[in-house]
Amino acid sequence: MDTMNEQEYCKKVQEVFEFLLSSSCNIHDDTLYHKLLDSLNGKMITPEFAESCGVIDFLQRAGNNTDISPDTLVFAVQLVEKLVSKLELPGIHLDTMSVLIETVALRTSVDNLSVFCALFTTLTTILQRPCIKEFCLNIDFQDILKKSFDILKEERSIFLSRAVSEFICSLFSSKMAESQEAKKLLKELQTIIVNFDRDGSQRVLSPSMLCSLRVLEKAPHLFNDSFAEILDVLIILMKIGSTQSSTTAARCLHSLCLQCQDRAKSERVKSLVTKAIETVDIVKGLHIAKVLYPLQLLERSSLENIILKPLQMLDKTNHSPAMHSSLPAVSLSLTIVNDCNIQKLEACKCVAEVLKMTENRHDDFTGSGCNSFTGSSKLQIKCLDYLGSYTSKEVMLSVISSISNIVSYITEHMIYGKCLQCLCRLLPEVLCSSCYSSERSTVKSDLSKIKESVQRNFCSVEWEFRDTSCEFVRNLMDKHKDKEGVILWMLDSGFLVFACQAVGDGESYVRATSLSTLQTVLLSSYRTNLLQDMNTTIGEIISQVLDVCKTDSEAFPRRSAARLLHHCLLDLSYLLHPDSIQCIAQCFSTSLPSDFDWEVKLIMVEFWCAILKRCFDADLDKETSDQPLGIVVSLDCLKNEKDGKRGYVSISSAINVLLKLSCDYDPSVSERVCQELCWICETMEKFVLKINSATNDDNRSDWCMCAHCSQLITELLNRMTERKEKTRDDSVFKTDYDSNALSLLDDILLLDRSHDNNDEDNAIDCY
């Protein structure tokens, strides 16, 4: 910011502050306050500049102004937080801010919840700053702590209670933890825990009790004086409290045990926790086990027994859910097994057994194995999530059997997709297993059943099933592209024919997935066999994809089509006919730059940048095994016309497209292009300098340096340099408020109606 703009900015900021302090200020849009706060935070680089803008004066007057609006008061408090976090302020400025904070804390009505939420959030930030002790010199810290604890006891608002609780917890990890005020508050926290109502009537903890337990969890060493009493309270809380209370107590017990220097005390804690878990109901015990599993309080093996108990009971009762195996208990057990990532054989067996129990239809309760879990989609999803990440060999065939039964009737596309994801991971191992070749095994019939279901769903009336089927084929190709057994199984299924036909599907998501599947086919080492199975060629696919880029009305298919062409030209150019190369290059030069979708244009930017990187890494006009794609300076060069070169991509086309997109209306596109132009311009300058300074044939590149190409390179360099200069300050990528802070200040001042002319001739008749 130059001197003139700096002076103008400071003047406007002072005018805005005057408006904010006036009684006529009535800004209903919180966004303006937040924008102003962000703007000031970016501009206030020194305490001196903050003072010259009137920030310090504004904060001083805000504390003494009784007519100030609550929103402006929130803004003033948040501004203190920004300044203290960013700048090393002199003592006189800290004094001004501390007076404002104290005034707000002790003289403002607690009914202004937003003001007090901002206040305690700011105080939490200040506690962690080096200047905290100096900041507290001029405030009545004792009264502020008392006010904060009174607010907790009053239970006015969840958000305010959280802000106050965070402030109190931060206090005991700050430099103020050793202050007399903090020690006095600590005694109150200890008293609240020790005097907890133990008769079971207080199942839901009060904010003050929750805050006390949070401090205990974060700083257990502060509570050593009342270790025995607090231990008793926590154990009782685990037994009789709500689920949230019990898990909170469990975390506190872990912290208490960690800091315990006495081994006997530590063992007593572990023993009491173990006994407490055994006495609570199964659901609460599961919640406690989930909290303790990542910690070191109890042995993991004992916690795993608790977690798996509902699942183990199922097998022992011959599929008859017992009290310990109710639907909520089993569902929670599966959730914990997933969340805690318990990848062990016993857990896997239990999960596979639950999946088997759910594999029938909802309305099919005639079989001998029917139970309340039959057809439960909730349990199926949890089982498949687990088995999709871990499946032991012992239960692999059972899982395949369950999947085959579920996909044969399922009407929920999410479960269908989970089944196919699980199958995608298991398929290579199943096809290589001895059971697959055994005549006694049912795995072949199970896989055949799955094939029929997938083929049927390719033609489903619900697009989600068609899309999921295409995605299954793509995942198989992508994850198992080098596994011949999977490729042969897929060829035998005929899935690729369906996936190829889906390019013309009526749903855009299906078309996009189909095009992504075709991309994996073309990039596969088995592409020849796959294309034969699909009865098509690369050229035909390219032609079809080009039509999608030009004619499809939806963005998702065009994105997938652009990615496919991108990879084809860069990775498979040696397989493409020159006419196909020319059509792809023309599409990326003319059609796609005018696309309305920002992601399509970003794909195009990546394409042209990859082309330029390749041309700088290799000699031009040479077709070698490593660089089969021909790149020239210009397609209009007479040398190229004489040589009859077709199917080449030109540097001039690449740079022209990028220069056009550097002015794109979408900031994500223009910003990316201008970033890329920096290295392109720099690299091209070095390359041209190297060519011009070459003294012999060994050092001379194959760049065509005829008059036409030389002039073109110079023009392109000049245009790139000019564009780079225009975007040096990055203002092109920012919003109006970001690029011109004065416009924000002007917009705020427009809301000031104190100077409006009340002449009726100027009034607007809204009717």
Buried (B, 14 or more C-beta within 10 A) or exposed (E): EEEEEBEBBBBBBBBBBBBBBBEEBEBEEEEBBEBBBBBBBEBBEEBEBBBBBBBBBBBBBBBEBEEBBBBBBBBBBBBBBBBBEEBEBEEEBBBBBBBBBBBBBEEBEBEBBBBBBBBBBBBBBBBEBEBBEBBBEBBBBBEBBBBBBEBBEEEBBEEBBBBBBBBBBBBBEBBBBEBEBBEEBBEEBBEBBBEBEEEEEBBEBBBBBBBBBBBBBBBBEBBEEBBEBBBBBBBBBBBBBBBEBBBBBBBBBBBBBBBBEEEEBBEBBBEBBBEBBEEBEBBBBBBBBBBBBEBEBBEBEEBBEBBBBBBBBBBEEEBEBEEBBBBEBBBBBBBBBBEBEBEBEBBBBBBBBBBBBBBBBEEEEEEEEBBBBBBBBBBBBBBBBBBBEBBBEEBBBBBBBBBBBBBBEBEBBBBBBBBBBBBBBBBBEBBEBEBBEEEEBBBBEBBEBBBBBBBEBBEBEEBBBBBBBBBBBBBBBBBBBEBEBBBEBBBEBBBBBBBBEBBEBEBBBBBBBBBBBBBBBBBBEBBEBBBEBBEBEBBEBBEBBBEBBBEBEBBBBBBBBBBBBBBBBBEBBEBBBEEBBBBBBEBBBEBBBEBEBBBBBBBBBBBBBBBBBBBBEBEBBEEEEEBEBBBBBBBEBEBBEEEEBEBBBBBBBBBBBBBEBBBBEBEEBBBBBBBBBBEBBEBBEEBBEEBEEEEEEEEEBEBBBBEBBBEBBEEBBEBBEEBBEEBEEEEBBEEEBBEBBBEBBEBBBEBBEEEEEEEEEEEEEEE
